[in-house]
Amino acid sequence: MSCQIIKKTVNTLQSFKQVRFNNLNDYIHVLEDCVSSKLLTQGRIIHQNLLKNPNFNAKNQSFIPLLDKLTKLFITCKKPEHAHKIFNSIPSRERKMKGILWNQLIRCYAWEGPFKKAIDLYYEMVEIGAKPTKYTYPFVIKACAALQDLDSGVRIHDDVTRNGFGSDVYVCTALVDFYVKCRCLSEARKLFDEMPERDVVAWNAMVAGFSNHGMYGEVIGLVLEMQDMGVSPNSSTLVTILPVIGEAREVSAGKAVHGLCVRRGVDGDVMMGTGLLDMYGKCGWLVYARRIFGGMNFKNEVTWSAMVGACILCDSTREGLELFEQMRVEDVGSLSPITLAAVIRGSAKLIDGRVGKQIHGYTIKLGSNLDLMVANTLLSMYAKCGIPDDAEKFFEEMSFKDSVSYSAVISGCVQNGNAEEALQIFRKMQFSGVEPVLETMMGLLPACSYVAALRHGCSCHGYSIVRGFTTDVSLSNALIDMYSKCGKIDVARLVFDKMHKRDVVSWNAMLIGYGIHGLGAEAISHFQDMQAVGQKPDEVTFIGLLSACSHSGLVAEGKYWFLSMTKEFSIRPRIDHYLCVVDLLGRNGLLDEAFKFIQGMPLEPDVRIWNALLSACKIYKKIELVEEISNKIESLGPESTGNFVLLSNIYSTVGRWDDAADVRVMQKGLGFIKSPGSSWMEVNGVIHAFVGGDQSHPQSAKINEKLLELQAQMKKLGYTAEPDFVYQDVEEEEKEHILLYHSEKLAVAFGLLNLNEKKVIFVTKNLRVCGDCHTALKFITIITKRQITLRDTVRFHHFWNGKCSCGDFW
């Protein structure tokens, strides 16, 4: 349309505010100009003017061409709701004959939405008697695909066949696209194979469908088949297959596609360049991604985002964050939630909460923190950076939370040692009506393991069975770990035996479970079963095996398997394996041999190695080695509070109070704080926590009374408090008082008061059980005729009838 005509049209329309035309042709001519130039505002003026005309009557045949033009104008201007309203004002008899308008309106809804309106309009079209054509079906099927409305799509497919359009290439291509988007890949393939004619668009629909489902092998097979059939892949085909190549990390295939792009001269296209650098990034070839990025003449926001993501994925996180800053400086466009989420993941990868908070502030300015994906990524970042308080605060501020939100904050609590908080958040999740998913269970089960919340763990297991999650190998592995740490090694074995598929983690989880229960013989038998079925052990397997030998006093077996690691399995021992051997020798009193073993290590012994020997020196009161070992630890720099506490305790044990005090002063000066002894117990699904000497529990008075009663009965049986396990320089009577209120004793007394007599009293402790408590619990089993199970940081202790499963060796 020429500028003069548009100007004339606008001038004429302005006069419409004052003038009403009686000549309908004047309206029609002006409307035709509006349609061709997409003049929506002027078209609205015409519509208003028409409605004010006293002669206007939609049923009058003379006005129907005007309604046609108005309908077409609103369709052209992408206002399907307005167009539909005007179209419906045309009498049914005439509307039935408007096949082109039906198709145009369906197409407009299919592109602009609401998609459901396109499907409803199709059914209305059929009901009124208008005949769908080959131009109708591709768009209504597109709407079905957008909604993944399988029922409507199948019904429309039947109409296609019945009305004789089953061989039309465009209609069939739309149906193929619909089926793949609804995950009906076999139906899509069957329909595709039956098509009498297949152009490049049809092939691309199939390729895109399988690519979106990550089916690399099928995608490559389709592309090869496509070429065999004489159809040459176009740029759309190549762009479509690059993501699945990247996900499969098949860089050779990616290079082949890259070469084809260069030969065809399409590698400079922004979409192709972005796809190529994204593929190389996912394949770990960052240098190639950089070259493509640097050689691109034009880069959009997606290109920059892909490059940032490639850097973060390839462990060049700092470079990725620098690129992000450059994006902001150069103002390349609005930053998408995907970009922001990638950058937030980068700060989490660096465990840099400072950078993460800066990016959080930036997302608030953009308003992107309201995006659920960005919000959930922020939750994970705070958790991984060890800032659980900020994670929980942000979580409470979120206006909308989904299962990913809850799963992220639950996992964050567990990662930061707040297992009780994780269980509380899960309860909130249940009350909120948000349905737990597999990831929720994966986060929650470690929380149940940490505080030995068996009832919660069993509930998670039951829910997982109902939802079909137990087919997932990782979840079953977490269940094995949970039951093992909750004292149910037999149930852990049942879970293991029922697994249809097992990986090395499954075998390791079961082996470690046997180890912490002191079942060394079972652990070795399990390892042999592992070999028999052809499962190759890894480094973790031998850590579990050697640890099991250590906890069971199997010195010869432990030495044998340590040597076999290298000779039979070609696994080079790491520092953790040497640590297990030192622990094995030390626990069995072979301190000199352990010392020589450390001196002969090909690796430089770290603080943990010397600490293991120091622990053995404490058990066997080998004070002459203590000085030398403590000097080694001091020269290396103590890595935890435990080293200071252990050294101080050893000095206290032999009455060297000044030396013990000096160690505590040094510990305080370096900022190391000793964690208080804490114990947990689950009663009727509620976790009760106890801290040594604490009197804050609601039943403290009854607990104290019970402990005094037990103490009197134990003394009658020959129990004597062991003051060596009080590491303060106080009077003997005060030491006895301190020992009486250790956290594990408080928990056991609480269990005796609140649990059914037939139930095992199960206590979890955050430190190693002290010798006095170990002795006292044996006496308590005799007095109460109750079984007590205690899980400390090292292993399980099953007490019954005055004995412990560890054989007093831990």
N, C-alpha and C positions, 0 to 999 in steps of 0.2 A: 504494500500500500504506500503511495507517495506521501511525502510530507504535506503537500497541499491538501490532499483529501483528509488526512488526519486532522489538520488545522481546521478545515471546514466542518468536520464531524464534531470536534470539540466545541467550536463556536455555536454550532446548531444545538448541541446538547445543553450548553449554558442557557440558551434561549428557552429550553424546555421547562425551566423553573417558572417561567411566566406564561408560556404558550402551550396549549393542548392541541395535538393534531387529530383531525378527523380522518385524514387520509392514511390508511394503514400502510401503504407502500412507503411513506416517509419513515415510519418506524422501522420497517424491515430493512430499508437501505442503510439507515444509520446503524442498526444492530449488526448488519453484515460487516460494516466498517469496524465496529467494536470487537467483533469476534476475531477478525483478521489481525487487529492490533492489540488484542487482549486488554481492552480498556474497561476494567472491572468497575471503577467508580462511575463512569458514564453509563455503563450498562445498568447499574443500580438505579440511577436517576430515571432512565427510560422505564424500568420496571415500576418504580413508584408512580411515575406519570401515567403509565398505563392503568394501574389499579385505581387511580383517581378519576379516570375517564368514565363518565356515566354510561357510555355506550358499550363499555367492555363487558364481555360475557364469554367465559372460557368454553362454553358449550357451542358457541357460535362458530361455524366452520371458518368464518373469515378471520378469526383471531388465532386459530391453531398454528398458522405459519409463524406468527409472532412468538408463541410459546415455544415452538421448535427452536427459533433463533436464540431466545433467552436461555433455554436449557443448554444449548450448545455453548453459549458464551460462558456460563458458569462452569461447565465441564472444562472448557479451554483454560479458564482461570483457576482450575484446580479447587473448585468449591463444590464437591459432589453433593453435599447435604442440601445446598440451595438449589442445585440443578434438579435433584430428585423431587424436591417439593413442587417445583414448577412443572416438572414432567408428570407428576401424579395429578396435576390439575387438568391435564388433557383427558377428555372422555375415553373410557376403556376401549370403545370400538375403534377409535382412531389410534390410541396408544398401541394397540395390538399390532398395527401396521408399521410402527416406527422401529424396525429392526436395527437400523444404524445407531439410533439414539440409545436403545437398550444396550448395545455392545459398548458404545462410548462411555456410558455411565458405569457399567460393570468394570470396564478397564480403569476408569478414574478411581473407583473404590479400591480396586486391586492394587493400584500404585500408592494412593494417598491414605487409604484406610477410612473408616474402620473396615477391616477385611470381611467381617461377618456380614456387612451390608451388601457386599458383592455377591456372596452366596445367597442371601435372602432375595436379592433382586433377580438372580437367576431363577429361583423357584417361583417367584412372582411372574416372571416372564413366561415360564412354561405353563403356569396355571391359567394365565390370561389368554393363552393360545398363540403367543408370538413364537416363531420358530427360531431356535438357536442355530447359529452357523459356525463355520470353522473359525470365525473371528471371535465368537462368544467364548468358546471352551478354553483356549489358552489362558484367558484372564481370570475366569472363575476358578480354574484349577490352580492358578498362581495364588489366589486368595486362600484356597484350602491348604496349600503348602505352607503359606505364611503362618497360618493358625495350627498347622499339623493336625487338621481336622480329618482324620482318616475315614470316618463314617461318611461324611459328605463327599469326600473325594472318590471313594469307591462307588457311591451311588451315581455320581456324575460320570464316572468312567463307564458304568453300565449304559447311561444315556448316550454317551459317545458311540458306543458299539451299536446300540439299537438304531441310532439316527444315521449310521453309515459313515462316520468320521474316523473309524478305527485305523485307517491306513494313512490319514493325513499326517505329514511329518511334523507340522507345528503343534498339532494337538497331542500327538504321541510324545513329542519332546517335553511338553508341559507335564504330561502324566508321569514320565520318567523322573523328572525333577521333583514332582510331588511325592512319589514313592520313596525316593532316596532321602528326602527331608523328613519323612515320617519313619525312617529307619527300616523300611520294608525293602531291603536290598535285593532279595531274591525275586520279589514281584517286579522290581524295576528292571532287573536283568532279563527276566522272562519277556517282559513287554518290549524291551530294547531289541532283543534277539528276533522278535517276531515282526519288527518294523520292516516293511518292504523297501523303504528308502531311509537312509540315515545320512544327514549332512553333518558338517563340523559342529554345529550347535548341539545336535543330539548327542554326538560323542562327548562334547564338553560337559553336558548335563550329567552323563554317567561318570566321567572322570572326576568332576567336582563333588559329586555325591560320595564316591568312595574316598576321595581325598579328605573331605570333611570328617569322615569317620576314622581317619588315621590308618587306612588299609593300604600300606605302601605297595605290597606285592601285587594287589589287584589293580592299583592305579597304573603301575608300570606295565602290567599285562595288557590293560586296556589301550594304553598309548601305542604299544607295539602292534596290537591287533588293528588299531585304527590305521596305522601306516601300511600294514599288510593289505588292508582293504582299499588302499589308494587314496585315503583321506589324510591330508597333510595337517599336522597340528598347527594352530595359529597362536598368536601371542596370548590369547585368553587361556588356551590349553596350558601353555608353559607357565603362566602366572599361577594357574590353579594347582599345578603339581609341585611347585616349589615348597610350600609349607609342609606337605607330607614327607618330602625328601629330607627336609631339615629335621623333622621329628624323628625320622628313622636314622638320622645321622649318616646317610648314604652319600658321602661327599663326591664319590666318583660319578654317580648319577647326576648330582647337582652340577658338576663340571661339564658333563655332556650337554645338559640343558643350557648352561652358560655359553658354551661354544656355539650351539645352534642359534642362540640369541644374537651373538656377535656376527655370525655369518648372515643372518637375516637383517642385521642393522637395527634391532629393536632393543638392544641392551641399554641405550640411552634414555628410553622411556622411563618416566618417574615410577610407574607402577612396577615395571620389570626390574629396574635397578633396586627398588626397595625390597622386592621379593627375593632377589639374588643375595643382597647383603644380609637379609634376615636368615636365609638358608645357610649361608656360610657361618653366621654367628651361632646358629643352633648346632652346626656340625663341629664347632670349636675352632674354625679357621678364621680367627679374628683379623689376621693380616690381610686376607682376601676381602673381608667385609670393609676394612678401612680403605683399601684401594678403590673399591666400587663407590663408596661414599665420597671419597675425595674427588673422583672423576665425574661425579654427577653435576651437570650444569644447573639443574633445578632440583631443589629438595623441598618437600612439603613436611607438614608436622608428622605424618606417618613415617616418613623416611628418617627423620631425626629420632623419633621414638624407637624405631627398629635398631638404629645404631646404638642408642643408649642401652637398649635391652641386650644387644649382642655383647657389649662390653661387660655388663653385669653377669651375663651367663658364662662368659669366658674368664671370669675371675679378674677382670681389669676394672673392678668396681670404681676405683678412684677416677679413672678415665671416663667412665660412664657418667659419674656425678659432675665432672667438669664439663662434659658435653651438654648436660642438662642445664648448667648455669649459662653456657653459651647460647642455648636455645632461648633462654629467658632474655638475655641481653639483645639478641638479634630479633626477638619478637617474631618467630617463624609462624606463629598462628596460635590459636587457642589450644592449650594443652589438654589432651584427652585423659579420662580416668585411667586408661590403660598405661599411658606414659607415667602418670603420677604413681600408680601402683608399682610399676617397674622400678622407679627411683626409690620408693620407700623400701622395696625388697632389697635394693642395693645397700641402703644404710643399715638394714637388719643384718645383711651378710657381713658387713664390716663391724657389726656389734657396736655401732656408733650412735648412741642415743641422741647426742647433740645435733648431728646432721639430721637425724630422723625428726627431731622436734622442729628444726628449721623448716623442713619440708611440710610438716604438719601445719605450721603457721601459714605457709604459702598456699596450701590447699584450702585453708579457711578463707583467705583473701579471695581466692577464685570461686569459693562456694562449692568446691569439689569434695570437701569432706562429707557433704551430704550424700554423695554417691556411695552406695553400699559396698561396692568392691573396694574402693579407696579406704573406706572406714574399716573394713575387715583387715586390709593389709596393714593399716596403722596399728590395729590391735596386735597382730602377729609381730610387728616390728618392736613394739614396746616390750612384749614378752621376751623376744629373743635378745633384746638389749638389756635384760635384767631390770626392767623398770615396771614391775607388776602393778604398783600403785597407780601410775599414770594410765596403764592399760585398763584397770578396773574403773578409774574415774571417767575415762573417755567412753568406756562401755556403758556406764550408767547414763551418760549424756546423749547417747545415740537414740534418735527418735524411733528408728525402726531397726530391729535385729532379726536376723535369720539364723538358720542352723550353723552357718559358717561363722557368724559372729560368736555364738555361744561356744562352738568348738575351739575357736582361736583363744578365747579368754580362759577356757578350761585348761587347754594345753599350756598356756602361759603360766597359770598358777602352778601346775605340776612341775614345769621346768624350773620354776623359782622356789620350789620346796613348800608351796602352800597347798598341800593336798586337801586339807579340810575345807579351805576356801573353794577349791574346785568342786567338791561335792555339794557345797551350798549353792553355787552358781548353777549346777545341774538341776537342783531342786527348783530354782527360779525358772529354768528353762521349761521344766515340766508344767509348772503353774501357768506359764505364759502361753502354753498351747503350741509352742514351736516343736516340731517333731525331730528327735535326734536322728542323725545320719551316721554312716559308718565312721566318718572322721570324729564325730562326738565320742563314740565308743572307744576309738583308738586313743583319744585324749583322756577319757575318764578311767579306763582300766588301770593305767599306771598310778593314778591317784588312789584307787582301791588297794593296789599293791603296797603303796608307800605306808599307809596307815592300817593295813590289814583289814580293810572294810569288806569282810567276806559277804555279808548280806547284800551290800551294794553291788559287789562283783558278780554274785549269782544273778541278781536282777538284770545286770547288763548282759550277762550270758543268755538269759531267757529271752530278753528283748531282741538280741542279735539273732537267735534261732528263728524267732517269728518273722523278722525282717529279711532273713536269708543272708545276713552278714557273715555267718560262720563259714561260708564257702570261700571267703577271702583269707588267704594264707596269713597275712600280717595280723589280722584280728585273732585268728586261732593261736598264733604265736604269743600275742598279748595275753590271751586267756591262760595259756600254759604258765606264763610268768606270774600272772595274778594268783592262780590257784597255788602255785609253788610257794609264793611269798605269804600267802594266807594260811600256810600250814597244811594244805590239802594236796600233797604230792600225788596221792592216788587218783584224785580227780583230774589233776594236770595230765597224768598218764592216759586217762580215758579220753581227754580232749585230743591228745597226741595220736592215740590209736585210731580215732574216728576221722582223722584228717584224710581227705581223698588225695591231697597233694601236699608234699612237705618240701621245704627248702632247707638250706644249711642252718638258717636261724631257728627253725623248728627244732632240729636236732640239738642245737646248742642250748636253747631255752630249757629243754628237758634235762640235758646233761648238767647245766648249772643248777637246776632245781634239785637234782640228786645231791650235788655237792654241798649246797647250803644246809641240807638236811643231814649231812654227815653220812650219806649212803655211798661211800666210795666204791664199794664192790659193784653196786648197781650202775654207777656212773661208768665204770670200766666196761661192764657188760653192754651198756647202751652204746658206748663208743664202738665196740666190736660189731654190734648190730648195724650201726651206721656204715661201717666199711662193707659189711656183707651185702647191703642193698645198693652199694655203688655210690653212696653220697660222699663226695670229697670233703674232708675236714678243712677248716681254715684256721687262721691264727687264733680266733676267739674260741674255737673248739678246744684247742690245747690249753688255753688259759683256764677254761672251765674244768678240763680233765685234771690238770696239775693242782688246781685249787681243791678239787674233790679229794685227791690223794692227800693233800695237806690236812684237810679237816678230818680225815679218817685215819691219820697216822700211817698211811701206806707209803713209807719212805722208799723202799726198793722199787715199787711200782712207779712212783713219781719220777725217780731217777731214770728208769727205763724209758718211759714215754717222753721225757725231755730229750734224751739222746735220739729217740726214734723220729722226732720232729724233723730233724735235718736229714738223717740217713734214709728213712723210708718214705717220708712225705715231702721232702725238699722245701720245708718251711723254715726260714731263717728266724731264730728266736729274737723277739723284741725284748725291750726292757721289762715289760709286764711278765714275760715268761721267766726271766731270771728272778724277778720279784717272787713269783710263786715257789721257785726252788729254794730261795733263801728262807721264805716262810715255812716251807716243808721241813727243812733241816732245823731251823730255829725252834719250831714248836716241839720237835722231838728231842730237844736238848743237845743237838749236835752243833754247838755254837762255834767251836774251833773250825769244824769242817765248813760251816756256813761262811765264816770269815775268810777262809782260804778260797772258797768258791767265788766270793765277791772280788777278791784280789786278782783272780784269774779270768775275770769277765773280759770279753773283747770290747764291750761297751763301757763307757764311763758310768759308774754307778751313780744314780741320782739320790735325792733325799729319801724317797720312798724305800729304796733298798736298805739304806742304813737304818731307817725307822723300823723296818721289819725285824732287823737284827736287834735293835734296841728294845723292841717289845719282848723278844725272847729273853734278853738279858734280865728284863724285869721279872718275867715268870720264874726264871731259874736263879734270880738274884746274883747274876754274874757281874758284880760291880766293877771288877778290874777292866772289863771291856767297855764299860759305860763311858769313861773319860775319853778314850780314843774315838769311840763312835760319835760322841757329842761334839768333839772337835771337828770331825768330818762334816757333820750336819751344819755346824756353825759356819764353816768355810764355804759350804755350798749355798747357804742362806736358807733358813727354814721356810717351807712352802705352805705350812698350815699351822693352825693353833695346836693341832695334835702333837707335833714334834716337841713343842715347849711343854705341854701338859705331861707328856710321857716322861720327859727328862726330869721335870720337877717331881713327878710322882715317884720315880726311881730313887732320887735323892731323899725324898720324904720317907720311903720304905726303909731305908737304912739309917734314918735318923739324922741325915745331913740337912738340917733345917735352913741354915744360912745359905747353902748352895741352892736349895729349892727356892728360897725367897729371891735370890739373885736371878734365877731363871724367870720367875714370874714378873720381876721388874723389867727384865729385858723384853719379855713378851708384851707387856703393856706399852713399853716405849716404842715398839715397832708397830703398834696398832693391831695386834692379834687379840681377838676376844674369844674366850672359851664359850662354846655353846653349852647352855645348861642341859643337864640330863633330863630328857623328856620321854614319857611313855604314853602309848595310846591303847585304848580298848574299845571294841564295838559291842554295845549292848542294845538289843532290839532295834538295830539299824542306826543308832546314834553313836557317834564317835566321842569318847570322853578322853581328854588330855590331862596328863599329870606331870608336874615339874617337881624335882627333888626339893623337899622342904616347904612346898607351897601349900597354903591352907585355904585356897580360894574356891575349891570345889564345894558345891552345895551339901555334899555328904561328908565333909572333912571330919566333923566330930565323930561320926560313926566309924569312919575309916581309921582314925587315930585310936579309937577304943578297940577296934578289931586287931590292930597291929600290936598294941600293948598286951592284949590277950594272947596272941600268937607268940609273942616274944617270951612270955612267962612259960608257955607250954614247951617251946623249943628249948629253953634252958634246962627244963626237967629232963629232956632227952639228950642233953650233952652239948647243946649249941653254945658257942662262945663267940661274941662279936669279934671281928677281925679288924682291929684299929689301923692296920697297915694300909687299909683301903680308904682311910680318911687322910687327905693330903694337906690338912691345916695343922699348925702347931698349937693344939688345944689339949685340954685335959682328957683323960681316957673316958670319963663319963660323958663328956660332950661328944666325943667321937662316936660312942655307942648310940647317942641320940641322933646324930647326923645320919648314921648308917640305917637306922630304923625307918627313916623317912625318905629313902631313895625312891625315885619315881616308879621303878618297877614293883617295889613292895606296896606302894600306895595303890597302884593299878590292880595288883593281885588281891589286896584286901577289898577293894571296890567290887571285883569280880565275885569274890566269896559272898558278899552281901547281896548281890543283885542277879546272879545267874543261877539257873536251875542246877541242882546238885549233880545231874547227869552230864552237864555240859562241860567241855574242856575250857579252862580259863586261858585265853589267848592274849598275850601282851606283845606289843611291838615297841622297841626302844631305839632311840637315835644314836646311842653310843654303845660301846662294848659293855656287856654285863660285868659288874665287879665281882671279885671272888667272894666277898661276904654275902652279896645277894644270891649268888649261885648256890652257896651252902645253905642259906636260909630257905630258899625255895624247895630244896630237897627235903628239909625238915617239915615244911608246910604240907607237902604231899602226904607225908606219913600221918600228920595230925588230922588233916581234913579228909583224907582218902579221896582227894581230888587230883585230876591230871592237870598239869600246868605246862603250857607251851610258851616259850619266850623267843622272839626273833630279835636279835641284836644286829649290829651292822656287819657282823662277820658270818653268822650262821644261826641255825635253829637249835634250841635247847628244849628237848621234850623231857619234862620231869614227871616221874611216877614212882611211888613207893620208895622214896629216898634215893633214887638214882637219876642220872641225866644221860640222855642219849649221846652226849659228846664224850662220855667217859672221863669227865673232868679235864678235858683237853680242848682248849679253844684259844 
